Amino acid sequence: MPSPLRKSKKVWILTKREGEIETVVCVTPTFRTAYKLALFELKIAKPCLTELQARRLYHKLGKCLIWNTLEFESFEEALWSPIGRLAKLQQVPVKRA
């Protein structure tokens, strides 16, 4: 079966940030898939943004960061805490060889 990313011109990259370390979790063809995988992979029970809010924020600012509001109240706390976890969603163009 052919890959769904075969004809995509852009893909979404899900990056997990824990403390100071950033690791790429997956690459997906749609924002919805990346958002749902962010909630599942990072065990986010109560996200700071809904899917629609996250999509609008990305289109407005060019980046989208999601964290669990049950663990951290603010963005700064989730970002700079040694046990802080964030999901970063970004869209990148596909380079064909």
N, CA, C and O atoms as a CHARMM CRD file, in Angstrom:
* protein
*
  388
    1    1 MET  N      0.84500  -1.18100   0.00000 PROA 1      0.00000
    2    1 MET  CA     0.00000   0.00000   0.00000 PROA 1      0.00000
    3    1 MET  C      0.88800   1.24000   0.00000 PROA 1      0.00000
    4    1 MET  O      1.83700   1.31100   0.78100 PROA 1      0.00000
    5    2 PRO  N      0.60300   2.21500  -0.85500 PROA 2      0.00000
    6    2 PRO  CA     1.43100   3.41700  -0.91700 PROA 2      0.00000
    7    2 PRO  C      1.28600   4.27900   0.33300 PROA 2      0.00000
    8    2 PRO  O      0.25700   4.25300   1.00900 PROA 2      0.00000
    9    3 SER  N      2.31300   5.02400   0.61700 PROA 3      0.00000
   10    3 SER  CA     2.32700   5.90900   1.77800 PROA 3      0.00000
   11    3 SER  C      1.38200   7.08700   1.55600 PROA 3      0.00000
   12    3 SER  O      1.32400   7.62100   0.44900 PROA 3      0.00000
   13    4 PRO  N      0.62900   7.51100   2.59900 PROA 4      0.00000
   14    4 PRO  CA    -0.23900   8.68700   2.44700 PROA 4      0.00000
   15    4 PRO  C      0.55400   9.97500   2.26700 PROA 4      0.00000
   16    4 PRO  O      0.01200  10.97400   1.79400 PROA 4      0.00000
   17    5 LEU  N      1.83500   9.96200   2.64200 PROA 5      0.00000
   18    5 LEU  CA     2.66700  11.15600   2.50700 PROA 5      0.00000
   19    5 LEU  C      3.25400  11.29200   1.10300 PROA 5      0.00000
   20    5 LEU  O      3.94600  12.26800   0.81400 PROA 5      0.00000
   21    6 ARG  N      2.98400  10.32500   0.23200 PROA 6      0.00000
   22    6 ARG  CA     3.59800  10.28300  -1.08600 PROA 6      0.00000
   23    6 ARG  C      3.31800  11.53300  -1.91200 PROA 6      0.00000
   24    6 ARG  O      4.22200  12.03400  -2.58100 PROA 6      0.00000
   25    7 LYS  N      2.10100  12.04400  -1.88400 PROA 7      0.00000
   26    7 LYS  CA     1.73200  13.19600  -2.70700 PROA 7      0.00000
   27    7 LYS  C      1.63800  14.49600  -1.91500 PROA 7      0.00000
   28    7 LYS  O      1.32100  15.53800  -2.48700 PROA 7      0.00000
   29    8 SER  N      1.90400  14.45700  -0.62900 PROA 8      0.00000
   30    8 SER  CA     1.78700  15.65800   0.20500 PROA 8      0.00000
   31    8 SER  C      2.86700  16.67400  -0.15100 PROA 8      0.00000
   32    8 SER  O      4.02100  16.31600  -0.38700 PROA 8      0.00000
   33    9 LYS  N      2.47900  17.93000  -0.18700 PROA 9      0.00000
   34    9 LYS  CA     3.43900  18.99800  -0.42600 PROA 9      0.00000
   35    9 LYS  C      3.99100  19.53800   0.89800 PROA 9      0.00000
   36    9 LYS  O      5.09200  20.08600   0.94900 PROA 9      0.00000
   37   10 LYS  N      3.19900  19.37200   1.97300 PROA 10     0.00000
   38   10 LYS  CA     3.62700  19.78900   3.30800 PROA 10     0.00000
   39   10 LYS  C      3.21800  18.71300   4.30100 PROA 10     0.00000
   40   10 LYS  O      2.21300  18.02900   4.10700 PROA 10     0.00000
   41   11 VAL  N      3.99700  18.56500   5.36200 PROA 11     0.00000
   42   11 VAL  CA     3.68700  17.59500   6.41200 PROA 11     0.00000
   43   11 VAL  C      3.77300  18.29200   7.76800 PROA 11     0.00000
   44   11 VAL  O      4.39900  19.34200   7.91200 PROA 11     0.00000
   45   12 TRP  N      3.12800  17.67800   8.75600 PROA 12     0.00000
   46   12 TRP  CA     3.14600  18.19500  10.12500 PROA 12     0.00000
   47   12 TRP  C      4.12900  17.37200  10.94400 PROA 12     0.00000
   48   12 TRP  O      4.10700  16.14200  10.90300 PROA 12     0.00000
   49   13 ILE  N      4.98600  18.05400  11.68500 PROA 13     0.00000
   50   13 ILE  CA     5.95600  17.39300  12.55400 PROA 13     0.00000
   51   13 ILE  C      5.53800  17.63400  13.99400 PROA 13     0.00000
   52   13 ILE  O      5.30500  18.77100  14.40500 PROA 13     0.00000
   53   14 LEU  N      5.44700  16.54400  14.75800 PROA 14     0.00000
   54   14 LEU  CA     5.14800  16.61800  16.18700 PROA 14     0.00000
   55   14 LEU  C      6.45100  16.45900  16.95000 PROA 14     0.00000
   56   14 LEU  O      7.13100  15.44000  16.83000 PROA 14     0.00000
   57   15 THR  N      6.79600  17.47300  17.73500 PROA 15     0.00000
   58   15 THR  CA     8.02000  17.46500  18.52400 PROA 15     0.00000
   59   15 THR  C      7.65000  17.51100  19.99800 PROA 15     0.00000
   60   15 THR  O      6.81200  18.30900  20.41800 PROA 15     0.00000
   61   16 LYS  N      8.29100  16.64000  20.77800 PROA 16     0.00000
   62   16 LYS  CA     8.05400  16.59300  22.22400 PROA 16     0.00000
   63   16 LYS  C      9.21000  17.30200  22.91600 PROA 16     0.00000
   64   16 LYS  O     10.37600  17.01400  22.64800 PROA 16     0.00000
   65   17 ARG  N      8.88000  18.22700  23.80300 PROA 17     0.00000
   66   17 ARG  CA     9.90600  18.93400  24.56600 PROA 17     0.00000
   67   17 ARG  C      9.74400  18.57700  26.03300 PROA 17     0.00000
   68   17 ARG  O      8.70500  18.84800  26.63500 PROA 17     0.00000
   69   18 GLU  N     10.76900  17.97200  26.60400 PROA 18     0.00000
   70   18 GLU  CA    10.80100  17.64800  28.03100 PROA 18     0.00000
   71   18 GLU  C     12.01800  18.32400  28.62800 PROA 18     0.00000
   72   18 GLU  O     13.15600  17.95600  28.33700 PROA 18     0.00000
   73   19 GLY  N     11.76500  19.32300  29.47400 PROA 19     0.00000
   74   19 GLY  CA    12.87200  20.10500  30.01500 PROA 19     0.00000
   75   19 GLY  C     13.53400  20.88700  28.89200 PROA 19     0.00000
   76   19 GLY  O     12.89000  21.71600  28.24800 PROA 19     0.00000
   77   20 GLU  N     14.82300  20.63000  28.65200 PROA 20     0.00000
   78   20 GLU  CA    15.56200  21.29500  27.57700 PROA 20     0.00000
   79   20 GLU  C     15.70200  20.42800  26.33000 PROA 20     0.00000
   80   20 GLU  O     16.24100  20.88800  25.32300 PROA 20     0.00000
   81   21 ILE  N     15.23200  19.19200  26.37700 PROA 21     0.00000
   82   21 ILE  CA    15.44200  18.23800  25.28900 PROA 21     0.00000
   83   21 ILE  C     14.22600  18.19400  24.36600 PROA 21     0.00000
   84   21 ILE  O     13.09400  18.02200  24.81800 PROA 21     0.00000
   85   22 GLU  N     14.47900  18.35400  23.06800 PROA 22     0.00000
   86   22 GLU  CA    13.42000  18.25100  22.06400 PROA 22     0.00000
   87   22 GLU  C     13.66500  17.01200  21.21100 PROA 22     0.00000
   88   22 GLU  O     14.77000  16.80300  20.71100 PROA 22     0.00000
   89   23 THR  N     12.61700  16.18300  21.04700 PROA 23     0.00000
   90   23 THR  CA    12.71600  15.00100  20.20000 PROA 23     0.00000
   91   23 THR  C     11.51400  14.95700  19.26600 PROA 23     0.00000
   92   23 THR  O     10.38800  15.26400  19.65900 PROA 23     0.00000
   93   24 VAL  N     11.77400  14.57300  18.03400 PROA 24     0.00000
   94   24 VAL  CA    10.69600  14.43700  17.05200 PROA 24     0.00000
   95   24 VAL  C      9.97400  13.12900  17.32300 PROA 24     0.00000
   96   24 VAL  O     10.60300  12.07300  17.40600 PROA 24     0.00000
   97   25 VAL  N      8.65100  13.19500  17.46000 PROA 25     0.00000
   98   25 VAL  CA     7.84300  12.01200  17.74900 PROA 25     0.00000
   99   25 VAL  C      7.36800  11.37200  16.45800 PROA 25     0.00000
  100   25 VAL  O      7.52400  10.16600  16.26900 PROA 25     0.00000
  101   26 CYS  N      6.78600  12.17200  15.56000 PROA 26     0.00000
  102   26 CYS  CA     6.25900  11.60300  14.32100 PROA 26     0.00000
  103   26 CYS  C      6.05400  12.68000  13.26900 PROA 26     0.00000
  104   26 CYS  O      6.12600  13.87700  13.54500 PROA 26     0.00000
  105   27 VAL  N      5.79700  12.21300  12.05800 PROA 27     0.00000
  106   27 VAL  CA     5.46100  13.06900  10.92400 PROA 27     0.00000
  107   27 VAL  C      4.11700  12.59400  10.39600 PROA 27     0.00000
  108   27 VAL  O      3.93400  11.40300  10.14300 PROA 27     0.00000
  109   28 THR  N      3.17600  13.51700  10.22900 PROA 28     0.00000
  110   28 THR  CA     1.83300  13.15000   9.77100 PROA 28     0.00000
  111   28 THR  C      1.39000  14.06500   8.63000 PROA 28     0.00000
  112   28 THR  O      1.91100  15.17100   8.48200 PROA 28     0.00000
  113   29 PRO  N      0.43000  13.60600   7.82300 PROA 29     0.00000
  114   29 PRO  CA    -0.03000  14.44000   6.71000 PROA 29     0.00000
  115   29 PRO  C     -1.04800  15.51100   7.10100 PROA 29     0.00000
  116   29 PRO  O     -1.22300  16.47900   6.36100 PROA 29     0.00000
  117   30 THR  N     -1.73000  15.36400   8.25500 PROA 30     0.00000
  118   30 THR  CA    -2.78300  16.31700   8.62000 PROA 30     0.00000
  119   30 THR  C     -2.57300  16.87700  10.02100 PROA 30     0.00000
  120   30 THR  O     -1.92700  16.25800  10.86600 PROA 30     0.00000
  121   31 PHE  N     -3.13500  18.06400  10.24500 PROA 31     0.00000
  122   31 PHE  CA    -3.05000  18.69600  11.55800 PROA 31     0.00000
  123   31 PHE  C     -3.81500  17.88600  12.59900 PROA 31     0.00000
  124   31 PHE  O     -3.34800  17.71400  13.72500 PROA 31     0.00000
  125   32 ARG  N     -4.98200  17.39400  12.22400 PROA 32     0.00000
  126   32 ARG  CA    -5.81500  16.63500  13.15600 PROA 32     0.00000
  127   32 ARG  C     -5.06300  15.42200  13.70800 PROA 32     0.00000
  128   32 ARG  O     -5.11000  15.16000  14.91000 PROA 32     0.00000
  129   33 THR  N     -4.37900  14.69200  12.84900 PROA 33     0.00000
  130   33 THR  CA    -3.61300  13.52600  13.28300 PROA 33     0.00000
  131   33 THR  C     -2.48900  13.93800  14.22200 PROA 33     0.00000
  132   33 THR  O     -2.26200  13.28600  15.24100 PROA 33     0.00000
  133   34 ALA  N     -1.78500  15.01000  13.88800 PROA 34     0.00000
  134   34 ALA  CA    -0.68900  15.48400  14.73400 PROA 34     0.00000
  135   34 ALA  C     -1.20700  15.90900  16.10600 PROA 34     0.00000
  136   34 ALA  O     -0.57700  15.62100  17.12400 PROA 34     0.00000
  137   35 TYR  N     -2.34600  16.58700  16.13800 PROA 35     0.00000
  138   35 TYR  CA    -2.92900  17.04000  17.40200 PROA 35     0.00000
  139   35 TYR  C     -3.32600  15.84800  18.27500 PROA 35     0.00000
  140   35 TYR  O     -3.01700  15.81400  19.46600 PROA 35     0.00000
  141   36 LYS  N     -4.00600  14.87900  17.68000 PROA 36     0.00000
  142   36 LYS  CA    -4.44500  13.71500  18.45300 PROA 36     0.00000
  143   36 LYS  C     -3.26800  12.87800  18.93500 PROA 36     0.00000
  144   36 LYS  O     -3.30000  12.35500  20.04900 PROA 36     0.00000
  145   37 LEU  N     -2.23300  12.74200  18.11500 PROA 37     0.00000
  146   37 LEU  CA    -1.03800  12.02300  18.54700 PROA 37     0.00000
  147   37 LEU  C     -0.31000  12.77400  19.65900 PROA 37     0.00000
  148   37 LEU  O      0.28000  12.14900  20.54000 PROA 37     0.00000
  149   38 ALA  N     -0.34400  14.10000  19.62900 PROA 38     0.00000
  150   38 ALA  CA     0.27100  14.88800  20.70100 PROA 38     0.00000
  151   38 ALA  C     -0.41400  14.59400  22.03200 PROA 38     0.00000
  152   38 ALA  O      0.25100  14.41100  23.05200 PROA 38     0.00000
  153   39 LEU  N     -1.73900  14.54900  22.01700 PROA 39     0.00000
  154   39 LEU  CA    -2.47400  14.25100  23.25200 PROA 39     0.00000
  155   39 LEU  C     -2.18100  12.83700  23.73600 PROA 39     0.00000
  156   39 LEU  O     -2.03500  12.60600  24.93600 PROA 39     0.00000
  157   40 PHE  N     -2.09400  11.90100  22.81600 PROA 40     0.00000
  158   40 PHE  CA    -1.87600  10.50100  23.17900 PROA 40     0.00000
  159   40 PHE  C     -0.43400  10.24900  23.62700 PROA 40     0.00000
  160   40 PHE  O     -0.21300   9.63600  24.67100 PROA 40     0.00000
  161   41 GLU  N      0.53800  10.71100  22.85600 PROA 41     0.00000
  162   41 GLU  CA     1.94800  10.43300  23.14300 PROA 41     0.00000
  163   41 GLU  C      2.42400  11.12800  24.41600 PROA 41     0.00000
  164   41 GLU  O      3.20600  10.55300  25.17300 PROA 41     0.00000
  165   42 LEU  N      1.97000  12.34500  24.66200 PROA 42     0.00000
  166   42 LEU  CA     2.42500  13.08100  25.83700 PROA 42     0.00000
  167   42 LEU  C      1.49500  12.91400  27.03000 PROA 42     0.00000
  168   42 LEU  O      1.70400  13.52600  28.07800 PROA 42     0.00000
  169   43 LYS  N      0.46800  12.08300  26.87000 PROA 43     0.00000
  170   43 LYS  CA    -0.49100  11.80600  27.94700 PROA 43     0.00000
  171   43 LYS  C     -1.10100  13.10500  28.47700 PROA 43     0.00000
  172   43 LYS  O     -1.10000  13.36400  29.68000 PROA 43     0.00000
  173   44 ILE  N     -1.62000  13.91100  27.55400 PROA 44     0.00000
  174   44 ILE  CA    -2.24300  15.18400  27.91200 PROA 44     0.00000
  175   44 ILE  C     -3.73200  14.94400  28.12400 PROA 44     0.00000
  176   44 ILE  O     -4.47400  14.70800  27.17000 PROA 44     0.00000
  177   45 ALA  N     -4.16100  15.00600  29.38000 PROA 45     0.00000
  178   45 ALA  CA    -5.56500  14.75200  29.70900 PROA 45     0.00000
  179   45 ALA  C     -6.42900  15.98900  29.47200 PROA 45     0.00000
  180   45 ALA  O     -7.55400  15.88300  28.98400 PROA 45     0.00000
  181   46 LYS  N     -5.89600  17.16100  29.82100 PROA 46     0.00000
  182   46 LYS  CA    -6.64800  18.40700  29.65200 PROA 46     0.00000
  183   46 LYS  C     -5.75300  19.40100  28.91000 PROA 46     0.00000
  184   46 LYS  O     -4.97600  20.12200  29.53500 PROA 46     0.00000
  185   47 PRO  N     -5.86100  19.44000  27.57400 PROA 47     0.00000
  186   47 PRO  CA    -4.98600  20.32900  26.80400 PROA 47     0.00000
  187   47 PRO  C     -5.32500  21.79900  27.02000 PROA 47     0.00000
  188   47 PRO  O     -6.45900  22.14900  27.34700 PROA 47     0.00000
  189   48 CYS  N     -4.33100  22.64300  26.83300 PROA 48     0.00000
  190   48 CYS  CA    -4.53100  24.08400  26.99400 PROA 48     0.00000
  191   48 CYS  C     -5.38200  24.66300  25.87200 PROA 48     0.00000
  192   48 CYS  O     -6.02800  25.69500  26.05700 PROA 48     0.00000
  193   49 LEU  N     -5.39100  24.01100  24.70900 PROA 49     0.00000
  194   49 LEU  CA    -6.15400  24.48300  23.55400 PROA 49     0.00000
  195   49 LEU  C     -6.94500  23.33500  22.93900 PROA 49     0.00000
  196   49 LEU  O     -6.48300  22.19400  22.90900 PROA 49     0.00000
  197   50 THR  N     -8.13100  23.64600  22.45400 PROA 50     0.00000
  198   50 THR  CA    -8.86900  22.64200  21.69000 PROA 50     0.00000
  199   50 THR  C     -8.22700  22.54200  20.30400 PROA 50     0.00000
  200   50 THR  O     -7.35200  23.33400  19.95300 PROA 50     0.00000
  201   51 GLU  N     -8.67100  21.56800  19.53300 PROA 51     0.00000
  202   51 GLU  CA    -8.08800  21.38900  18.20000 PROA 51     0.00000
  203   51 GLU  C     -8.30700  22.61700  17.31700 PROA 51     0.00000
  204   51 GLU  O     -7.39000  23.05100  16.62000 PROA 51     0.00000
  205   52 LEU  N     -9.50200  23.17200  17.34500 PROA 52     0.00000
  206   52 LEU  CA    -9.80400  24.34700  16.52800 PROA 52     0.00000
  207   52 LEU  C     -8.99900  25.56300  16.98300 PROA 52     0.00000
  208   52 LEU  O     -8.49500  26.31600  16.14900 PROA 52     0.00000
  209   53 GLN  N     -8.87200  25.76200  18.29200 PROA 53     0.00000
  210   53 GLN  CA    -8.07900  26.87400  18.80900 PROA 53     0.00000
  211   53 GLN  C     -6.60700  26.71900  18.43000 PROA 53     0.00000
  212   53 GLN  O     -5.94400  27.69300  18.07200 PROA 53     0.00000
  213   54 ALA  N     -6.10700  25.49400  18.51300 PROA 54     0.00000
  214   54 ALA  CA    -4.71000  25.23600  18.16000 PROA 54     0.00000
  215   54 ALA  C     -4.46600  25.50700  16.68000 PROA 54     0.00000
  216   54 ALA  O     -3.43900  26.07800  16.31300 PROA 54     0.00000
  217   55 ARG  N     -5.39600  25.10500  15.83700 PROA 55     0.00000
  218   55 ARG  CA    -5.25700  25.34300  14.39300 PROA 55     0.00000
  219   55 ARG  C     -5.27000  26.84200  14.08800 PROA 55     0.00000
  220   55 ARG  O     -4.46900  27.31900  13.28500 PROA 55     0.00000
  221   56 ARG  N     -6.16800  27.57700  14.72000 PROA 56     0.00000
  222   56 ARG  CA    -6.23400  29.03200  14.51000 PROA 56     0.00000
  223   56 ARG  C     -4.96700  29.72200  15.01300 PROA 56     0.00000
  224   56 ARG  O     -4.46200  30.64300  14.37100 PROA 56     0.00000
  225   57 LEU  N     -4.45600  29.27800  16.15800 PROA 57     0.00000
  226   57 LEU  CA    -3.22800  29.84500  16.70000 PROA 57     0.00000
  227   57 LEU  C     -2.05900  29.59500  15.75500 PROA 57     0.00000
  228   57 LEU  O     -1.22100  30.47400  15.55300 PROA 57     0.00000
  229   58 TYR  N     -2.00400  28.39900  15.17700 PROA 58     0.00000
  230   58 TYR  CA    -0.92300  28.11100  14.23600 PROA 58     0.00000
  231   58 TYR  C     -1.00500  29.03000  13.01400 PROA 58     0.00000
  232   58 TYR  O      0.01200  29.56100  12.56800 PROA 58     0.00000
  233   59 HSD  N     -2.19700  29.21600  12.48100 PROA 59     0.00000
  234   59 HSD  CA    -2.33600  30.07400  11.30400 PROA 59     0.00000
  235   59 HSD  C     -2.04200  31.53500  11.63400 PROA 59     0.00000
  236   59 HSD  O     -1.61600  32.29300  10.76100 PROA 59     0.00000
  237   60 LYS  N     -2.26200  31.93200  12.86900 PROA 60     0.00000
  238   60 LYS  CA    -2.01900  33.31500  13.27400 PROA 60     0.00000
  239   60 LYS  C     -0.54100  33.56600  13.58100 PROA 60     0.00000
  240   60 LYS  O      0.02400  34.56800  13.14100 PROA 60     0.00000
  241   61 LEU  N      0.09200  32.64900  14.34400 PROA 61     0.00000
  242   61 LEU  CA     1.45800  32.86500  14.81300 PROA 61     0.00000
  243   61 LEU  C      2.51800  32.02600  14.10400 PROA 61     0.00000
  244   61 LEU  O      3.70500  32.34900  14.16200 PROA 61     0.00000
  245   62 GLY  N      2.10200  30.96600  13.44400 PROA 62     0.00000
  246   62 GLY  CA     3.07700  30.10600  12.77400 PROA 62     0.00000
  247   62 GLY  C      3.65800  29.01800  13.65100 PROA 62     0.00000
  248   62 GLY  O      4.54200  28.28000  13.21600 PROA 62     0.00000
  249   63 LYS  N      3.17600  28.90200  14.88300 PROA 63     0.00000
  250   63 LYS  CA     3.60900  27.81900  15.76300 PROA 63     0.00000
  251   63 LYS  C      2.48200  27.48100  16.72300 PROA 63     0.00000
  252   63 LYS  O      1.59700  28.29700  16.97800 PROA 63     0.00000
  253   64 CYS  N      2.52900  26.26900  17.24900 PROA 64     0.00000
  254   64 CYS  CA     1.49000  25.82400  18.16700 PROA 64     0.00000
  255   64 CYS  C      2.13100  24.97400  19.25200 PROA 64     0.00000
  256   64 CYS  O      2.74700  23.95000  18.95900 PROA 64     0.00000
  257   65 LEU  N      1.98900  25.39200  20.49900 PROA 65     0.00000
  258   65 LEU  CA     2.51200  24.64900  21.64000 PROA 65     0.00000
  259   65 LEU  C      1.34500  24.22000  22.51900 PROA 65     0.00000
  260   65 LEU  O      0.46900  25.02400  22.83700 PROA 65     0.00000
  261   66 ILE  N      1.33900  22.94700  22.91100 PROA 66     0.00000
  262   66 ILE  CA     0.24400  22.39300  23.71000 PROA 66     0.00000
  263   66 ILE  C      0.84200  21.76700  24.96200 PROA 66     0.00000
  264   66 ILE  O      1.86100  21.08100  24.88900 PROA 66     0.00000
  265   67 TRP  N      0.21100  22.00200  26.11400 PROA 67     0.00000
  266   67 TRP  CA     0.63200  21.38600  27.36400 PROA 67     0.00000
  267   67 TRP  C     -0.58600  20.97200  28.16000 PROA 67     0.00000
  268   67 TRP  O     -1.71300  21.35600  27.84900 PROA 67     0.00000
  269   68 ASN  N     -0.34100  20.17900  29.19900 PROA 68     0.00000
  270   68 ASN  CA    -1.40400  19.65300  30.05100 PROA 68     0.00000
  271   68 ASN  C     -1.69000  20.66000  31.16300 PROA 68     0.00000
  272   68 ASN  O     -0.81200  20.93900  31.98000 PROA 68     0.00000
  273   69 THR  N     -2.90200  21.20600  31.20700 PROA 69     0.00000
  274   69 THR  CA    -3.23200  22.20900  32.22300 PROA 69     0.00000
  275   69 THR  C     -3.49600  21.59100  33.59700 PROA 69     0.00000
  276   69 THR  O     -3.60200  22.31800  34.58400 PROA 69     0.00000
  277   70 LEU  N     -3.60500  20.27500  33.67600 PROA 70     0.00000
  278   70 LEU  CA    -3.72500  19.63700  34.99000 PROA 70     0.00000
  279   70 LEU  C     -2.38100  19.64500  35.72300 PROA 70     0.00000
  280   70 LEU  O     -2.34900  19.65400  36.95300 PROA 70     0.00000
  281   71 GLU  N     -1.27900  19.64200  34.97900 PROA 71     0.00000
  282   71 GLU  CA     0.05700  19.65300  35.57500 PROA 71     0.00000
  283   71 GLU  C      0.62200  21.06400  35.70400 PROA 71     0.00000
  284   71 GLU  O      1.23700  21.40200  36.71500 PROA 71     0.00000
  285   72 PHE  N      0.41100  21.88500  34.67400 PROA 72     0.00000
  286   72 PHE  CA     1.01400  23.22100  34.63300 PROA 72     0.00000
  287   72 PHE  C     -0.05800  24.25000  34.31400 PROA 72     0.00000
  288   72 PHE  O     -0.85900  24.06700  33.39700 PROA 72     0.00000
  289   73 GLU  N     -0.06400  25.33500  35.08200 PROA 73     0.00000
  290   73 GLU  CA    -1.08400  26.36100  34.89700 PROA 73     0.00000
  291   73 GLU  C     -0.76600  27.30500  33.74700 PROA 73     0.00000
  292   73 GLU  O     -1.67100  27.76400  33.05100 PROA 73     0.00000
  293   74 SER  N      0.51300  27.59700  33.54300 PROA 74     0.00000
  294   74 SER  CA     0.87300  28.58400  32.52600 PROA 74     0.00000
  295   74 SER  C      1.89800  28.01600  31.54900 PROA 74     0.00000
  296   74 SER  O      2.50700  26.97200  31.78300 PROA 74     0.00000
  297   75 PHE  N      2.06200  28.73900  30.45600 PROA 75     0.00000
  298   75 PHE  CA     3.03500  28.35100  29.43900 PROA 75     0.00000
  299   75 PHE  C      4.45200  28.38700  29.99400 PROA 75     0.00000
  300   75 PHE  O      5.23700  27.47300  29.74300 PROA 75     0.00000
  301   76 GLU  N      4.79000  29.43500  30.74800 PROA 76     0.00000
  302   76 GLU  CA     6.13700  29.56900  31.30000 PROA 76     0.00000
  303   76 GLU  C      6.46300  28.42100  32.24600 PROA 76     0.00000
  304   76 GLU  O      7.58500  27.91300  32.24800 PROA 76     0.00000
  305   77 GLU  N      5.49200  28.01500  33.04400 PROA 77     0.00000
  306   77 GLU  CA     5.70400  26.90500  33.97100 PROA 77     0.00000
  307   77 GLU  C      5.95800  25.60300  33.21000 PROA 77     0.00000
  308   77 GLU  O      6.84300  24.83000  33.57700 PROA 77     0.00000
  309   78 ALA  N      5.19300  25.36400  32.16500 PROA 78     0.00000
  310   78 ALA  CA     5.37900  24.14700  31.36400 PROA 78     0.00000
  311   78 ALA  C      6.69100  24.19100  30.58800 PROA 78     0.00000
  312   78 ALA  O      7.31900  23.15500  30.37200 PROA 78     0.00000
  313   79 LEU  N      7.10700  25.38400  30.16700 PROA 79     0.00000
  314   79 LEU  CA     8.32000  25.51800  29.36300 PROA 79     0.00000
  315   79 LEU  C      9.58600  25.40800  30.19700 PROA 79     0.00000
  316   79 LEU  O     10.52400  24.71700  29.79800 PROA 79     0.00000
  317   80 TRP  N      9.63400  26.07100  31.34000 PROA 80     0.00000
  318   80 TRP  CA    10.88000  26.16000  32.09200 PROA 80     0.00000
  319   80 TRP  C     10.97800  25.20800  33.27300 PROA 80     0.00000
  320   80 TRP  O     12.03500  25.13500  33.89900 PROA 80     0.00000
  321   81 SER  N      9.93700  24.48900  33.59700 PROA 81     0.00000
  322   81 SER  CA    10.01100  23.50500  34.67100 PROA 81     0.00000
  323   81 SER  C     10.90400  22.34100  34.24000 PROA 81     0.00000
  324   81 SER  O     10.86100  21.93800  33.07800 PROA 81     0.00000
  325   82 PRO  N     11.71900  21.79000  35.15900 PROA 82     0.00000
  326   82 PRO  CA    12.57300  20.65300  34.78400 PROA 82     0.00000
  327   82 PRO  C     11.76900  19.41400  34.39300 PROA 82     0.00000
  328   82 PRO  O     12.26700  18.55000  33.67200 PROA 82     0.00000
  329   83 ILE  N     10.53200  19.32800  34.86700 PROA 83     0.00000
  330   83 ILE  CA     9.68500  18.19200  34.48700 PROA 83     0.00000
  331   83 ILE  C      8.61100  18.61300  33.49200 PROA 83     0.00000
  332   83 ILE  O      7.66700  17.86700  33.23200 PROA 83     0.00000
  333   84 GLY  N      8.76300  19.80800  32.94100 PROA 84     0.00000
  334   84 GLY  CA     7.77200  20.33400  32.00300 PROA 84     0.00000
  335   84 GLY  C      7.74800  19.56500  30.69300 PROA 84     0.00000
  336   84 GLY  O      8.78200  19.11600  30.19800 PROA 84     0.00000
  337   85 ARG  N      6.54400  19.42000  30.13800 PROA 85     0.00000
  338   85 ARG  CA     6.37500  18.74800  28.85000 PROA 85     0.00000
  339   85 ARG  C      5.49600  19.59900  27.95400 PROA 85     0.00000
  340   85 ARG  O      4.44400  20.08600  28.36800 PROA 85     0.00000
  341   86 LEU  N      5.94500  19.76800  26.72700 PROA 86     0.00000
  342   86 LEU  CA     5.18600  20.50800  25.72300 PROA 86     0.00000
  343   86 LEU  C      5.15300  19.70700  24.43500 PROA 86     0.00000
  344   86 LEU  O      6.07100  18.94100  24.14100 PROA 86     0.00000
  345   87 ALA  N      4.09400  19.89000  23.67600 PROA 87     0.00000
  346   87 ALA  CA     4.02000  19.34400  22.32500 PROA 87     0.00000
  347   87 ALA  C      4.08100  20.52500  21.36500 PROA 87     0.00000
  348   87 ALA  O      3.31800  21.48200  21.49500 PROA 87     0.00000
  349   88 LYS  N      4.98700  20.45000  20.41100 PROA 88     0.00000
  350   88 LYS  CA     5.12200  21.51700  19.41700 PROA 88     0.00000
  351   88 LYS  C      4.70700  20.95900  18.06200 PROA 88     0.00000
  352   88 LYS  O      5.23400  19.94200  17.61000 PROA 88     0.00000
  353   89 LEU  N      3.75800  21.63500  17.42000 PROA 89     0.00000
  354   89 LEU  CA     3.29100  21.24200  16.09600 PROA 89     0.00000
  355   89 LEU  C      3.76500  22.27900  15.09300 PROA 89     0.00000
  356   89 LEU  O      3.58200  23.48000  15.28900 PROA 89     0.00000
  357   90 GLN  N      4.37500  21.80400  14.02100 PROA 90     0.00000
  358   90 GLN  CA     4.81300  22.72000  12.97100 PROA 90     0.00000
  359   90 GLN  C      4.66700  22.06000  11.61100 PROA 90     0.00000
  360   90 GLN  O      4.76800  20.84100  11.47700 PROA 90     0.00000
  361   91 GLN  N      4.43200  22.88300  10.62000 PROA 91     0.00000
  362   91 GLN  CA     4.25100  22.39300   9.25800 PROA 91     0.00000
  363   91 GLN  C      5.49600  22.73000   8.45300 PROA 91     0.00000
  364   91 GLN  O      5.99000  23.85700   8.50100 PROA 91     0.00000
  365   92 VAL  N      6.00200  21.74900   7.71200 PROA 92     0.00000
  366   92 VAL  CA     7.19800  21.95300   6.89900 PROA 92     0.00000
  367   92 VAL  C      6.94700  21.45100   5.48000 PROA 92     0.00000
  368   92 VAL  O      6.19400  20.49600   5.28700 PROA 92     0.00000
  369   93 PRO  N      7.56900  22.08300   4.48800 PROA 93     0.00000
  370   93 PRO  CA     7.41100  21.59900   3.11300 PROA 93     0.00000
  371   93 PRO  C      8.20500  20.31400   2.89800 PROA 93     0.00000
  372   93 PRO  O      9.24500  20.09700   3.52100 PROA 93     0.00000
  373   94 VAL  N      7.69900  19.47500   2.01100 PROA 94     0.00000
  374   94 VAL  CA     8.37400  18.22100   1.67700 PROA 94     0.00000
  375   94 VAL  C      9.35900  18.49500   0.54700 PROA 94     0.00000
  376   94 VAL  O      9.01000  19.11200  -0.46000 PROA 94     0.00000
  377   95 LYS  N     10.59100  18.02900   0.72600 PROA 95     0.00000
  378   95 LYS  CA    11.60500  18.17100  -0.31800 PROA 95     0.00000
  379   95 LYS  C     11.70800  16.85200  -1.06100 PROA 95     0.00000
  380   95 LYS  O     11.96300  15.80900  -0.45800 PROA 95     0.00000
  381   96 ARG  N     11.51200  16.90000  -2.34000 PROA 96     0.00000
  382   96 ARG  CA    11.60300  15.69700  -3.17800 PROA 96     0.00000
  383   96 ARG  C     13.02000  15.57200  -3.73300 PROA 96     0.00000
  384   96 ARG  O     13.61800  16.55700  -4.16500 PROA 96     0.00000
  385   97 ALA  N     13.53800  14.36700  -3.71500 PROA 97     0.00000
  386   97 ALA  CA    14.89400  14.14100  -4.23300 PROA 97     0.00000
  387   97 ALA  C     14.85900  13.78200  -5.70000 PROA 97     0.00000
  388   97 ALA  O     15.90800  13.55700  -6.30500 PROA 97     0.00000
